[in-house]
Amino acid sequence: MQATPKGWPRLSAAIFYDDAGAAMDWLCRAFGFEVRLKVEGDGGRIEHSELVYGEAVVMVAQSGERPRHPDWPCGASPQSIGGANTQSLMLYVDNAVEHCARARAAGAAVIEEPAVHDYGADYWADRSYGALDCEGHLWWFTERVRNPAGE
């Protein structure tokens, strides 16, 4: 398998927001992302964006608009479809408790408080919490607290 292009993980995600520009600001403030690229079109509409958190890349896109190809489906924000989520995102952080406090202070709806999930000595233990962002996307933030035996 060839290496990925410099600065790109093997997998990145795109998520849709009714107000992509405001969501980008919120994600940076609440979850600690940084803007790597923001391409604005007419009226400030986000044409393309890349937010980074360490090696992770998330592209924030405008919901409700037909992508470049007419056969591609439109993206939707959970707030515009009754709160439904078709995916959730998980991000490793250095300290889940501190990250949770930051997110809560910025208005994230914490749906599961930070807790340790221990899968046994042959596996791992993580401290994680779950939160809904400014438009209802489900995020999980995880901190490894113990590696598998022998690792």
PyMOL commands that place a pseudoatom at each C-alpha (Angstrom):
pseudoatom trace, name=CA, resn=MET, resi=1, chain=A, elem=C, hetatm=0, pos=[0.000, 0.000, 0.000]
pseudoatom trace, name=CA, resn=GLN, resi=2, chain=A, elem=C, hetatm=0, pos=[1.387, 3.399, -0.968]
pseudoatom trace, name=CA, resn=ALA, resi=3, chain=A, elem=C, hetatm=0, pos=[1.736, 6.219, 1.532]
pseudoatom trace, name=CA, resn=THR, resi=4, chain=A, elem=C, hetatm=0, pos=[-0.975, 8.861, 1.573]
pseudoatom trace, name=CA, resn=PRO, resi=5, chain=A, elem=C, hetatm=0, pos=[-0.263, 12.393, 0.351]
pseudoatom trace, name=CA, resn=LYS, resi=6, chain=A, elem=C, hetatm=0, pos=[1.584, 14.521, 2.902]
pseudoatom trace, name=CA, resn=GLY, resi=7, chain=A, elem=C, hetatm=0, pos=[-0.808, 15.848, 5.523]
pseudoatom trace, name=CA, resn=TRP, resi=8, chain=A, elem=C, hetatm=0, pos=[-3.642, 13.464, 4.689]
pseudoatom trace, name=CA, resn=PRO, resi=9, chain=A, elem=C, hetatm=0, pos=[-4.783, 10.501, 6.768]
pseudoatom trace, name=CA, resn=ARG, resi=10, chain=A, elem=C, hetatm=0, pos=[-5.894, 7.327, 5.032]
pseudoatom trace, name=CA, resn=LEU, resi=11, chain=A, elem=C, hetatm=0, pos=[-9.506, 8.229, 5.852]
pseudoatom trace, name=CA, resn=SER, resi=12, chain=A, elem=C, hetatm=0, pos=[-11.130, 11.594, 6.357]
pseudoatom trace, name=CA, resn=ALA, resi=13, chain=A, elem=C, hetatm=0, pos=[-14.792, 12.529, 6.705]
pseudoatom trace, name=CA, resn=ALA, resi=14, chain=A, elem=C, hetatm=0, pos=[-17.100, 15.207, 5.374]
pseudoatom trace, name=CA, resn=ILE, resi=15, chain=A, elem=C, hetatm=0, pos=[-20.039, 16.361, 7.485]
pseudoatom trace, name=CA, resn=PHE, resi=16, chain=A, elem=C, hetatm=0, pos=[-22.872, 18.647, 6.448]
pseudoatom trace, name=CA, resn=TYR, resi=17, chain=A, elem=C, hetatm=0, pos=[-24.199, 21.712, 8.250]
pseudoatom trace, name=CA, resn=ASP, resi=18, chain=A, elem=C, hetatm=0, pos=[-27.016, 24.120, 7.466]
pseudoatom trace, name=CA, resn=ASP, resi=19, chain=A, elem=C, hetatm=0, pos=[-24.613, 26.943, 8.349]
pseudoatom trace, name=CA, resn=ALA, resi=20, chain=A, elem=C, hetatm=0, pos=[-21.202, 25.515, 7.481]
pseudoatom trace, name=CA, resn=GLY, resi=21, chain=A, elem=C, hetatm=0, pos=[-19.305, 28.733, 8.239]
pseudoatom trace, name=CA, resn=ALA, resi=22, chain=A, elem=C, hetatm=0, pos=[-20.764, 29.064, 11.736]
pseudoatom trace, name=CA, resn=ALA, resi=23, chain=A, elem=C, hetatm=0, pos=[-20.226, 25.334, 12.337]
pseudoatom trace, name=CA, resn=MET, resi=24, chain=A, elem=C, hetatm=0, pos=[-16.545, 25.652, 11.456]
pseudoatom trace, name=CA, resn=ASP, resi=25, chain=A, elem=C, hetatm=0, pos=[-16.135, 28.456, 13.991]
pseudoatom trace, name=CA, resn=TRP, resi=26, chain=A, elem=C, hetatm=0, pos=[-18.013, 26.429, 16.605]
pseudoatom trace, name=CA, resn=LEU, resi=27, chain=A, elem=C, hetatm=0, pos=[-16.006, 23.232, 15.990]
pseudoatom trace, name=CA, resn=CYS, resi=28, chain=A, elem=C, hetatm=0, pos=[-12.779, 25.170, 16.475]
pseudoatom trace, name=CA, resn=ARG, resi=29, chain=A, elem=C, hetatm=0, pos=[-13.994, 26.856, 19.653]
pseudoatom trace, name=CA, resn=ALA, resi=30, chain=A, elem=C, hetatm=0, pos=[-15.702, 23.840, 21.226]
pseudoatom trace, name=CA, resn=PHE, resi=31, chain=A, elem=C, hetatm=0, pos=[-13.702, 20.831, 20.063]
pseudoatom trace, name=CA, resn=GLY, resi=32, chain=A, elem=C, hetatm=0, pos=[-10.297, 22.367, 19.326]
pseudoatom trace, name=CA, resn=PHE, resi=33, chain=A, elem=C, hetatm=0, pos=[-10.134, 21.947, 15.564]
pseudoatom trace, name=CA, resn=GLU, resi=34, chain=A, elem=C, hetatm=0, pos=[-8.029, 24.307, 13.464]
pseudoatom trace, name=CA, resn=VAL, resi=35, chain=A, elem=C, hetatm=0, pos=[-8.909, 25.603, 10.001]
pseudoatom trace, name=CA, resn=ARG, resi=36, chain=A, elem=C, hetatm=0, pos=[-6.468, 24.308, 7.410]
pseudoatom trace, name=CA, resn=LEU, resi=37, chain=A, elem=C, hetatm=0, pos=[-8.451, 25.465, 4.379]
pseudoatom trace, name=CA, resn=LYS, resi=38, chain=A, elem=C, hetatm=0, pos=[-11.619, 27.517, 3.919]
pseudoatom trace, name=CA, resn=VAL, resi=39, chain=A, elem=C, hetatm=0, pos=[-12.835, 28.279, 0.402]
pseudoatom trace, name=CA, resn=GLU, resi=40, chain=A, elem=C, hetatm=0, pos=[-15.750, 30.705, 0.393]
pseudoatom trace, name=CA, resn=GLY, resi=41, chain=A, elem=C, hetatm=0, pos=[-18.057, 31.356, -2.526]
pseudoatom trace, name=CA, resn=ASP, resi=42, chain=A, elem=C, hetatm=0, pos=[-20.892, 33.796, -3.093]
pseudoatom trace, name=CA, resn=GLY, resi=43, chain=A, elem=C, hetatm=0, pos=[-22.417, 35.185, 0.082]
pseudoatom trace, name=CA, resn=GLY, resi=44, chain=A, elem=C, hetatm=0, pos=[-19.847, 33.423, 2.264]
pseudoatom trace, name=CA, resn=ARG, resi=45, chain=A, elem=C, hetatm=0, pos=[-21.065, 29.945, 1.262]
pseudoatom trace, name=CA, resn=ILE, resi=46, chain=A, elem=C, hetatm=0, pos=[-18.440, 27.323, 2.093]
pseudoatom trace, name=CA, resn=GLU, resi=47, chain=A, elem=C, hetatm=0, pos=[-17.315, 25.690, -1.153]
pseudoatom trace, name=CA, resn=HIS, resi=48, chain=A, elem=C, hetatm=0, pos=[-14.703, 23.492, 0.524]
pseudoatom trace, name=CA, resn=SER, resi=49, chain=A, elem=C, hetatm=0, pos=[-13.098, 23.325, 3.932]
pseudoatom trace, name=CA, resn=GLU, resi=50, chain=A, elem=C, hetatm=0, pos=[-10.617, 21.267, 5.893]
pseudoatom trace, name=CA, resn=LEU, resi=51, chain=A, elem=C, hetatm=0, pos=[-10.435, 21.266, 9.671]
pseudoatom trace, name=CA, resn=VAL, resi=52, chain=A, elem=C, hetatm=0, pos=[-7.605, 19.442, 11.413]
pseudoatom trace, name=CA, resn=TYR, resi=53, chain=A, elem=C, hetatm=0, pos=[-7.058, 18.025, 14.875]
pseudoatom trace, name=CA, resn=GLY, resi=54, chain=A, elem=C, hetatm=0, pos=[-3.616, 16.487, 14.986]
pseudoatom trace, name=CA, resn=GLU, resi=55, chain=A, elem=C, hetatm=0, pos=[-3.526, 14.090, 12.022]
pseudoatom trace, name=CA, resn=ALA, resi=56, chain=A, elem=C, hetatm=0, pos=[-7.330, 14.025, 11.646]
pseudoatom trace, name=CA, resn=VAL, resi=57, chain=A, elem=C, hetatm=0, pos=[-9.024, 15.885, 8.785]
pseudoatom trace, name=CA, resn=VAL, resi=58, chain=A, elem=C, hetatm=0, pos=[-12.730, 16.742, 8.704]
pseudoatom trace, name=CA, resn=MET, resi=59, chain=A, elem=C, hetatm=0, pos=[-14.257, 18.549, 5.764]
pseudoatom trace, name=CA, resn=VAL, resi=60, chain=A, elem=C, hetatm=0, pos=[-17.259, 20.724, 6.633]
pseudoatom trace, name=CA, resn=ALA, resi=61, chain=A, elem=C, hetatm=0, pos=[-19.755, 21.153, 3.808]
pseudoatom trace, name=CA, resn=GLN, resi=62, chain=A, elem=C, hetatm=0, pos=[-22.931, 23.109, 3.229]
pseudoatom trace, name=CA, resn=SER, resi=63, chain=A, elem=C, hetatm=0, pos=[-26.069, 20.986, 3.526]
pseudoatom trace, name=CA, resn=GLY, resi=64, chain=A, elem=C, hetatm=0, pos=[-28.982, 20.919, 1.139]
pseudoatom trace, name=CA, resn=GLU, resi=65, chain=A, elem=C, hetatm=0, pos=[-27.053, 21.706, -2.004]
pseudoatom trace, name=CA, resn=ARG, resi=66, chain=A, elem=C, hetatm=0, pos=[-26.446, 19.302, -4.838]
pseudoatom trace, name=CA, resn=PRO, resi=67, chain=A, elem=C, hetatm=0, pos=[-22.752, 18.369, -5.045]
pseudoatom trace, name=CA, resn=ARG, resi=68, chain=A, elem=C, hetatm=0, pos=[-20.754, 18.654, -8.268]
pseudoatom trace, name=CA, resn=HIS, resi=69, chain=A, elem=C, hetatm=0, pos=[-22.373, 15.633, -9.873]
pseudoatom trace, name=CA, resn=PRO, resi=70, chain=A, elem=C, hetatm=0, pos=[-26.173, 15.632, -10.385]
pseudoatom trace, name=CA, resn=ASP, resi=71, chain=A, elem=C, hetatm=0, pos=[-26.501, 11.960, -9.374]
pseudoatom trace, name=CA, resn=TRP, resi=72, chain=A, elem=C, hetatm=0, pos=[-24.830, 12.460, -5.965]
pseudoatom trace, name=CA, resn=PRO, resi=73, chain=A, elem=C, hetatm=0, pos=[-27.211, 12.806, -3.032]
pseudoatom trace, name=CA, resn=CYS, resi=74, chain=A, elem=C, hetatm=0, pos=[-27.477, 16.040, -1.055]
pseudoatom trace, name=CA, resn=GLY, resi=75, chain=A, elem=C, hetatm=0, pos=[-26.013, 16.137, 2.432]
pseudoatom trace, name=CA, resn=ALA, resi=76, chain=A, elem=C, hetatm=0, pos=[-28.171, 17.068, 5.413]
pseudoatom trace, name=CA, resn=SER, resi=77, chain=A, elem=C, hetatm=0, pos=[-27.622, 18.404, 8.891]
pseudoatom trace, name=CA, resn=PRO, resi=78, chain=A, elem=C, hetatm=0, pos=[-29.222, 16.359, 11.679]
pseudoatom trace, name=CA, resn=GLN, resi=79, chain=A, elem=C, hetatm=0, pos=[-31.141, 19.474, 12.739]
pseudoatom trace, name=CA, resn=SER, resi=80, chain=A, elem=C, hetatm=0, pos=[-32.949, 19.526, 9.389]
pseudoatom trace, name=CA, resn=ILE, resi=81, chain=A, elem=C, hetatm=0, pos=[-33.933, 15.837, 9.449]
pseudoatom trace, name=CA, resn=GLY, resi=82, chain=A, elem=C, hetatm=0, pos=[-35.364, 15.395, 12.939]
pseudoatom trace, name=CA, resn=GLY, resi=83, chain=A, elem=C, hetatm=0, pos=[-32.030, 14.858, 14.688]
pseudoatom trace, name=CA, resn=ALA, resi=84, chain=A, elem=C, hetatm=0, pos=[-31.145, 11.666, 12.792]
pseudoatom trace, name=CA, resn=ASN, resi=85, chain=A, elem=C, hetatm=0, pos=[-27.467, 10.748, 12.481]
pseudoatom trace, name=CA, resn=THR, resi=86, chain=A, elem=C, hetatm=0, pos=[-26.256, 8.321, 9.847]
pseudoatom trace, name=CA, resn=GLN, resi=87, chain=A, elem=C, hetatm=0, pos=[-22.745, 8.278, 11.268]
pseudoatom trace, name=CA, resn=SER, resi=88, chain=A, elem=C, hetatm=0, pos=[-20.853, 9.389, 14.325]
pseudoatom trace, name=CA, resn=LEU, resi=89, chain=A, elem=C, hetatm=0, pos=[-17.273, 10.520, 14.474]
pseudoatom trace, name=CA, resn=MET, resi=90, chain=A, elem=C, hetatm=0, pos=[-14.662, 9.453, 17.040]
pseudoatom trace, name=CA, resn=LEU, resi=91, chain=A, elem=C, hetatm=0, pos=[-11.567, 11.477, 17.769]
pseudoatom trace, name=CA, resn=TYR, resi=92, chain=A, elem=C, hetatm=0, pos=[-8.673, 10.654, 20.088]
pseudoatom trace, name=CA, resn=VAL, resi=93, chain=A, elem=C, hetatm=0, pos=[-7.848, 13.486, 22.476]
pseudoatom trace, name=CA, resn=ASP, resi=94, chain=A, elem=C, hetatm=0, pos=[-5.149, 13.860, 25.135]
pseudoatom trace, name=CA, resn=ASN, resi=95, chain=A, elem=C, hetatm=0, pos=[-7.516, 14.392, 28.071]
pseudoatom trace, name=CA, resn=ALA, resi=96, chain=A, elem=C, hetatm=0, pos=[-11.197, 13.503, 27.670]
pseudoatom trace, name=CA, resn=VAL, resi=97, chain=A, elem=C, hetatm=0, pos=[-12.282, 15.179, 30.927]
pseudoatom trace, name=CA, resn=GLU, resi=98, chain=A, elem=C, hetatm=0, pos=[-10.692, 18.527, 30.009]
pseudoatom trace, name=CA, resn=HIS, resi=99, chain=A, elem=C, hetatm=0, pos=[-11.938, 18.250, 26.428]
pseudoatom trace, name=CA, resn=CYS, resi=100, chain=A, elem=C, hetatm=0, pos=[-15.461, 17.598, 27.696]
pseudoatom trace, name=CA, resn=ALA, resi=101, chain=A, elem=C, hetatm=0, pos=[-15.355, 20.684, 29.923]
pseudoatom trace, name=CA, resn=ARG, resi=102, chain=A, elem=C, hetatm=0, pos=[-14.249, 22.832, 26.968]
pseudoatom trace, name=CA, resn=ALA, resi=103, chain=A, elem=C, hetatm=0, pos=[-16.976, 21.423, 24.721]
pseudoatom trace, name=CA, resn=ARG, resi=104, chain=A, elem=C, hetatm=0, pos=[-19.686, 21.870, 27.368]
pseudoatom trace, name=CA, resn=ALA, resi=105, chain=A, elem=C, hetatm=0, pos=[-18.605, 25.485, 27.992]
pseudoatom trace, name=CA, resn=ALA, resi=106, chain=A, elem=C, hetatm=0, pos=[-19.011, 26.170, 24.261]
pseudoatom trace, name=CA, resn=GLY, resi=107, chain=A, elem=C, hetatm=0, pos=[-22.528, 24.739, 24.234]
pseudoatom trace, name=CA, resn=ALA, resi=108, chain=A, elem=C, hetatm=0, pos=[-22.041, 21.082, 23.260]
pseudoatom trace, name=CA, resn=ALA, resi=109, chain=A, elem=C, hetatm=0, pos=[-24.791, 18.801, 24.551]
pseudoatom trace, name=CA, resn=VAL, resi=110, chain=A, elem=C, hetatm=0, pos=[-22.914, 16.115, 26.463]
pseudoatom trace, name=CA, resn=ILE, resi=111, chain=A, elem=C, hetatm=0, pos=[-24.956, 12.936, 26.070]
pseudoatom trace, name=CA, resn=GLU, resi=112, chain=A, elem=C, hetatm=0, pos=[-22.553, 10.624, 27.891]
pseudoatom trace, name=CA, resn=GLU, resi=113, chain=A, elem=C, hetatm=0, pos=[-20.232, 11.883, 30.603]
pseudoatom trace, name=CA, resn=PRO, resi=114, chain=A, elem=C, hetatm=0, pos=[-16.566, 10.881, 30.511]
pseudoatom trace, name=CA, resn=ALA, resi=115, chain=A, elem=C, hetatm=0, pos=[-16.236, 7.287, 31.680]
pseudoatom trace, name=CA, resn=VAL, resi=116, chain=A, elem=C, hetatm=0, pos=[-13.679, 4.522, 31.461]
pseudoatom trace, name=CA, resn=HIS, resi=117, chain=A, elem=C, hetatm=0, pos=[-14.550, 1.569, 29.247]
pseudoatom trace, name=CA, resn=ASP, resi=118, chain=A, elem=C, hetatm=0, pos=[-12.279, -1.367, 30.074]
pseudoatom trace, name=CA, resn=TYR, resi=119, chain=A, elem=C, hetatm=0, pos=[-12.258, -4.265, 27.631]
pseudoatom trace, name=CA, resn=GLY, resi=120, chain=A, elem=C, hetatm=0, pos=[-9.956, -6.486, 29.695]
pseudoatom trace, name=CA, resn=ALA, resi=121, chain=A, elem=C, hetatm=0, pos=[-6.212, -7.076, 29.971]
pseudoatom trace, name=CA, resn=ASP, resi=122, chain=A, elem=C, hetatm=0, pos=[-5.979, -8.550, 26.459]
pseudoatom trace, name=CA, resn=TYR, resi=123, chain=A, elem=C, hetatm=0, pos=[-7.523, -5.418, 24.983]
pseudoatom trace, name=CA, resn=TRP, resi=124, chain=A, elem=C, hetatm=0, pos=[-7.527, -1.800, 26.143]
pseudoatom trace, name=CA, resn=ALA, resi=125, chain=A, elem=C, hetatm=0, pos=[-9.201, 0.755, 28.350]
pseudoatom trace, name=CA, resn=ASP, resi=126, chain=A, elem=C, hetatm=0, pos=[-10.374, 4.151, 27.118]
pseudoatom trace, name=CA, resn=ARG, resi=127, chain=A, elem=C, hetatm=0, pos=[-11.950, 7.163, 28.782]
pseudoatom trace, name=CA, resn=SER, resi=128, chain=A, elem=C, hetatm=0, pos=[-14.619, 8.525, 26.447]
pseudoatom trace, name=CA, resn=TYR, resi=129, chain=A, elem=C, hetatm=0, pos=[-17.526, 10.904, 26.304]
pseudoatom trace, name=CA, resn=GLY, resi=130, chain=A, elem=C, hetatm=0, pos=[-20.228, 11.601, 23.749]
pseudoatom trace, name=CA, resn=ALA, resi=131, chain=A, elem=C, hetatm=0, pos=[-21.518, 14.994, 22.655]
pseudoatom trace, name=CA, resn=LEU, resi=132, chain=A, elem=C, hetatm=0, pos=[-23.802, 16.569, 20.090]
pseudoatom trace, name=CA, resn=ASP, resi=133, chain=A, elem=C, hetatm=0, pos=[-22.395, 19.552, 18.229]
pseudoatom trace, name=CA, resn=CYS, resi=134, chain=A, elem=C, hetatm=0, pos=[-24.109, 22.822, 17.293]
pseudoatom trace, name=CA, resn=GLU, resi=135, chain=A, elem=C, hetatm=0, pos=[-26.347, 21.116, 14.695]
pseudoatom trace, name=CA, resn=GLY, resi=136, chain=A, elem=C, hetatm=0, pos=[-26.754, 17.701, 16.302]
pseudoatom trace, name=CA, resn=HIS, resi=137, chain=A, elem=C, hetatm=0, pos=[-23.910, 15.596, 14.864]
pseudoatom trace, name=CA, resn=LEU, resi=138, chain=A, elem=C, hetatm=0, pos=[-22.823, 12.884, 17.310]
pseudoatom trace, name=CA, resn=TRP, resi=139, chain=A, elem=C, hetatm=0, pos=[-19.162, 12.918, 18.279]
pseudoatom trace, name=CA, resn=TRP, resi=140, chain=A, elem=C, hetatm=0, pos=[-17.173, 10.605, 20.571]
pseudoatom trace, name=CA, resn=PHE, resi=141, chain=A, elem=C, hetatm=0, pos=[-13.945, 11.791, 22.172]
pseudoatom trace, name=CA, resn=THR, resi=142, chain=A, elem=C, hetatm=0, pos=[-11.623, 9.139, 23.525]
pseudoatom trace, name=CA, resn=GLU, resi=143, chain=A, elem=C, hetatm=0, pos=[-8.425, 8.994, 25.523]
pseudoatom trace, name=CA, resn=ARG, resi=144, chain=A, elem=C, hetatm=0, pos=[-6.481, 5.720, 25.805]
pseudoatom trace, name=CA, resn=VAL, resi=145, chain=A, elem=C, hetatm=0, pos=[-5.794, 4.959, 29.465]
pseudoatom trace, name=CA, resn=ARG, resi=146, chain=A, elem=C, hetatm=0, pos=[-4.356, 1.449, 29.064]
pseudoatom trace, name=CA, resn=ASN, resi=147, chain=A, elem=C, hetatm=0, pos=[-2.933, -0.413, 26.088]
pseudoatom trace, name=CA, resn=PRO, resi=148, chain=A, elem=C, hetatm=0, pos=[-3.427, -4.144, 25.535]
pseudoatom trace, name=CA, resn=ALA, resi=149, chain=A, elem=C, hetatm=0, pos=[-1.188, -6.527, 27.458]
pseudoatom trace, name=CA, resn=GLY, resi=150, chain=A, elem=C, hetatm=0, pos=[2.198, -6.792, 25.795]
pseudoatom trace, name=CA, resn=GLU, resi=151, chain=A, elem=C, hetatm=0, pos=[1.851, -3.563, 23.826]
for i in range(1, 151): cmd.bond("trace and resi %d" % i, "trace and resi %d" % (i + 1))
show_as sticks, trace
zoom trace
